[in-house]
Every structure is written in structure tokens, then in C-alpha cells.
Amino acid sequence: MSSQLLEEAQKVVPNQQLLVNLVSKRVRQLTTGHRPLVEYGPREGWADIALREIIEGKLKYEFAPADSAKGG
């Protein structure tokens, strides 16, 4: 994983825990066959692609209301 991409992604998603969760979920999607939403180079791994998608604004997230997170 590129530290430069990580620093850029942290400017978009400053919460480190949230960023880790977004990247890991997207990596799982990419490894199961989902297509990347950005152009990437031959040496970039799935995590780099996920970070680039976040930086370029291709991945969005929203917080679930507290009530729905509890299942009720």
C-alpha cells in the first residue's frame, strides 16, 4: 500500500478507523470480481486501487442512524 495514497485518502476520510473499514470492504469487493472505478497501474494492489477510488471521490459513505445500527 502506498503511503502517499494513504496520506491523500486521510484528507478525504480523516477518521482512521472508518478509512480502514472502507478500504477493507472495497478490497473484498475487488477480489471477488467487482471492477475498479479508476485507472490503475500494473504494480498497484487492491488496497491502492481502493485508496485511489476514495481520493478521486468514486466511493461514498454515510453514517447509519444510531437506531438502525442497533437493529431497531
Secondary structure, 3 states (H helix, E strand, C coil): CCHHHHHHHHHHCCCHHHHHHHHHHHHHHHHCCCCCCCCCCCCCCHHHHHHHHHHCCCCCCCCCCHHHHCCC
